Amino acid sequence: MELEFDHDTDAKRYVVRKDGEMVSALDYALSPTAVSFTHTFTPPPHRGHGYAADLVAFAVDDVEKNTSLSIRPSCWYVGQWFDRHPERSGLLNR
């Protein structure tokens, strides 16, 4: 069970695959000062395994390491992820 994380900048999407199959995706939109995570999706057969949480963590890490943008959790799932990870809330206002 190998997970592969990818950032498709052309599609404005982060994806995680398990054994080559997409198990979760996170779409975003850019503004000059922020990245808005707009939609998280996990196909029903793959729900409940933590793939979306792992993908959001990967995307948040990517934004933190590679940009100076703040994060807007426009998607309810990403908002809940930040509620569960208050130590990362500084990214919401940078």
C-alpha positions in Angstrom: 0.0 0.0 0.0 2.0 2.9 -1.2 0.6 6.4 -1.3 1.7 8.9 -3.9 1.0 12.6 -3.4 1.0 15.0 -6.4 0.4 18.7 -7.0 -1.0 19.3 -10.5 -0.5 23.0 -10.9 -2.2 23.1 -14.3 -5.4 21.6 -12.9 -5.0 23.5 -9.6 -5.4 20.2 -7.7 -3.6 18.1 -5.2 -4.2 14.3 -5.5 -3.2 11.3 -3.5 -3.1 7.8 -5.2 -2.9 4.4 -3.6 -1.3 1.8 -5.9 -1.9 4.2 -8.8 -5.6 4.8 -8.1 -6.8 8.2 -7.1 -8.2 8.0 -3.6 -8.6 11.7 -2.7 -8.4 15.1 -4.4 -8.2 18.7 -3.2 -9.0 21.6 -5.6 -7.9 25.1 -5.1 -8.1 28.6 -6.5 -5.4 31.3 -6.3 -5.5 35.0 -5.6 -2.5 37.3 -5.3 -2.4 36.8 -1.6 -4.0 33.5 -0.8 -4.8 29.9 -1.9 -8.4 28.9 -1.3 -9.0 25.2 -0.9 -12.4 24.9 -2.5 -13.3 21.2 -2.7 -12.1 18.0 -1.2 -13.3 14.7 -2.6 -12.8 11.1 -1.7 -14.6 8.4 -3.7 -17.0 6.4 -1.5 -15.0 3.2 -1.5 -12.0 5.0 -0.2 -13.7 7.0 2.6 -12.8 6.5 6.2 -9.1 5.7 5.7 -7.7 9.2 6.4 -6.7 9.9 2.8 -8.3 13.3 2.7 -6.6 14.3 6.0 -3.2 13.2 4.7 -3.8 15.1 1.5 -4.8 18.3 3.2 -1.7 18.0 5.4 0.5 17.5 2.3 -1.1 20.6 0.6 -0.8 22.8 3.6 2.9 21.8 3.9 3.4 22.6 0.3 1.8 26.0 0.5 3.9 26.8 3.7 7.2 25.6 2.2 6.9 27.0 -1.3 4.8 30.2 -1.1 4.2 33.2 1.1 0.4 32.9 0.5 -2.2 32.5 3.3 -4.7 29.7 3.2 -8.5 30.2 2.9 -10.4 27.0 3.9 -13.4 27.5 1.6 -14.2 23.8 1.8 -15.8 22.7 5.0 -13.5 19.7 5.3 -10.4 21.9 5.2 -12.0 24.2 7.8 -12.5 21.2 10.1 -8.9 20.1 9.4 -7.6 23.4 10.7 -9.9 23.1 13.7 -8.2 19.8 14.5 -4.8 21.3 13.9 -4.8 24.7 15.6 -1.0 24.8 15.6 -1.2 25.4 11.8 -3.7 28.3 12.1 -0.9 30.9 11.5 -1.1 30.0 7.8 -4.6 31.4 7.7 -3.5 34.9 8.4 0.1 35.2 7.0 
